Structures are given as C-alpha cells and as structure tokens.
C-alpha cells in the first residue's frame, strides 16, 4: 500500500467506484421521554446470607470509616495540596504481601 499523492491513487475511474458519501442525518428533535406505565417485574430475587449481613454490619461498627478524614483528604485533593508518601505505601504493600505469604505457608 502506497501512502502519498501518486497519480495512480487519484484517477477519476477509481473515484467513481467509491461508495457515495452518506447524507447528513436530520437534526435531532426534542422529545419528552415518558416513563413506562408500570415498572417491569423483577427478574431475580436476591437474599443476603447471615454471614453477609454480619460482614456488612461489622464494617460499619468498627469505626474504620472516618467521614471527617475523607472530607479533609477530598479538600486537599481539590486544592492540589494532597501529597502521597510512596515509601510508606510501598512498606505497607510489602508487609501485606509478606503476611499473605506467611499465611499461605502455614496452611501447607
């Protein structure tokens, strides 16, 4: 395949063989979308096990979510003042990986 302006690629015979250009579509009209008369019937039912309920409640009871801290971090990010300590993140990542490897080794 040649790239460039060669006389072979722009012959009138080849131009006639090209498909016709698409006509522009009509502009979109403004329509009001109306909700369906009734909601569709549910297609599946979901039940949460007791273990799932326990896990969900444990996350909210241990106090691990600190809304004030989230707000402070969000504000620092918005202001461009949030800094990341890559060394601390790397240390924690290595420590977590080591814990996982130790737990795996103890199982075998």
N, C-alpha and C positions, 0 to 999 in steps of 0.2 A: 504494500500500500504506500503510495506516494503522498507526501504532505507538501503542499505548496501551491503555487499558481502555475500549473502546467497547462498548455493549451488542450491537452487530451481530456482533462477533467471538466472543462467548461464548454464542451461542444453543445450546440443547440439541440442535436438529436438526443443527447443524454438528458437535457433539461426537460424535454417532452416526456421522457419515461418516468420522471419523478412523480410521486403521488401529489395530488392537488393539496394546496395548503388548507388547513382547517379554517372554517369560518369562525369568527369570534362568537362566543355564546351570548345569548341575550342577557342583559344585566339582571341580577337577582332582584326579585320583588320582595317587598316587605310583607310578611305574613305573620299573623299571630298564631303561635303554637298553643293548642288547647290540650289539656291533659285528657287522658282516656276516661271514659265514663266510670270505669271501675278498675281497681288495682288487679293485676294478674294474680292468679292463685300461686301460692308458694310451691316451688318445685322440689324442695328438700327441707327436711327438718333436722335441726342441729341440737344435740344435747351435750352439755358440758359435764364431764365426769367429776366425781368428788375430788379426785386428785387435781384436776384442772382448776376447780373452784378454790381449792386450798392454795395452789400456786399463785393464782390471781390475787387472792387476799393477802398472801404473805408479802408480795411485792409492795403493797400499799401500806402495810402495817409496820414495816421495819424502819420507816423513816428515811429510806435511801433517796427519796426524791425531795430535793430542796428547791422549791419554787423561787425563792429569793436568789439563790445562786444561779439558777437558769436565767433569771432576769438580768443579773449583773453581767453574765457572760454574753447574753444577747446584746446588751447595750454596748459592751466593749467591742464586740464584733462590728456593730453598726457604726461605731465611732472610729473604727480602724485601729484600736488600741489593744486588741487581743493578741497576746503572744503565746506561742507554743514552745514548751520545753521538750525538744525532741529527745534529749538524753534521758529524761525521766520516763517518757513514753517507751523508749527502747528498753530501759531497765525493767519496766513492768511487763512488757511483752515477753522478754526473755524469762522472767520469773514465772509467768503464767505457763509458758511452754514447758519449763522445767517441771512444774507441778503436774502438768498433764502427762509428761513422760514418766515421772515417778509413779503416778497412779496407775499408769498402764503397765509398768514393770512389776508392780506389786500384785496385779491381777494374775499374772502368768506364773 
